[in-house]
Amino acid sequence: MFIFNETSNEIKVSERHKLQPNEFKVFDIVDTDTIELDNDLKFMFGETYGLEIEDIKSQVSELGDEILVKYEVPDEAEWAFVIVPVGKGD
């Protein structure tokens, strides 16, 4: 999973991972993982729907084909998302 931080704030992903502004990380995940960010975003896998995103502040945008090139998303990333300022998400 590719996640790009397009906000002006650092986002803590775990004890070991932080996304600085204008930085991305690719996370190697399996279909039982959950990724919780300290800005109230949660990426999780559900039994019925596959990948589910909890985004109560509208902060995440999914990347389309042309945008994948702009953000230089690696081929191995099955999902790609951009964290945007609150209220600017899809």
N, C-alpha and C positions, 0 to 999 in steps of 0.2 A: 504494500500500500504506500503510495507516494502522497506526502502531505507537505504543502508549501504554506509558509506563514506570510501572508500579505498584509499583516497588521503592523503597527508600530510598537507592539508589546512582545516581550518574551513569553512563550507559552511552555509551561512545564508539561511534559508528556509522561514522565515517570521519574523515579529517583535519579536515574542516570541520563535521561534524555531531555533536552530543552531545544525548542525551536526559536532561534533569534529572528527578528524581523528580516524579511526577504531571504529566508533560509528554508531549505527543504530537507527532508529525511525520507528514506525508503525503509519501511518496516517489514520485516519478514514475519508474516503471521500465518496461522492456521485457522481452520473454520470453527475453532472453539475459543479463540482469543477475543479479548475486549481491550480496546485502547481508550483510556480516559484521559482527557486533557484538563488542565486546571482552569480553563475558561468555560466550563460547563458543557463541553462537547464530549460525546461518547460514540465510538465506533464499535459495534458488536455484531456477532453472528447469532441469528435466531434460527430455531429449528424449522420454522415455516417459510420465512422470507429471505433467508440468506443474510447478506450484509444489511444491517439496520443502523441508522444514524439518529442519535438523540441530539437535537439542535434547537433548544428552546429559545435561543437568542438570535436565530437566523444568521449564523456566522460561517456557514460552509457552502462552497460552490463546487459542483462536480465539473471536471474538465472535459470538454468536447474534443473532437479530433484535431481541429486547427490549433486549439490552445495547447494540446499535448506537445506540439512542436515548440511553441513559444516558451513553455516552461521546461523544455528538454527532459521530459519524463522518460526514464529508462524503459526499454522494451519489457523488462521482467515485471514491471508494476501492473497488476491486474486492475487496480483501482487507483484513481488520482483525484485529489481534492485540494482546494485552496481554502485556507482560513482567511476570511475577510472581516472587516470591521462589523461590529454588532449592527444587525438590521440590513446588511447588504448581501446576505446569502440568497441562494435559490429558493 
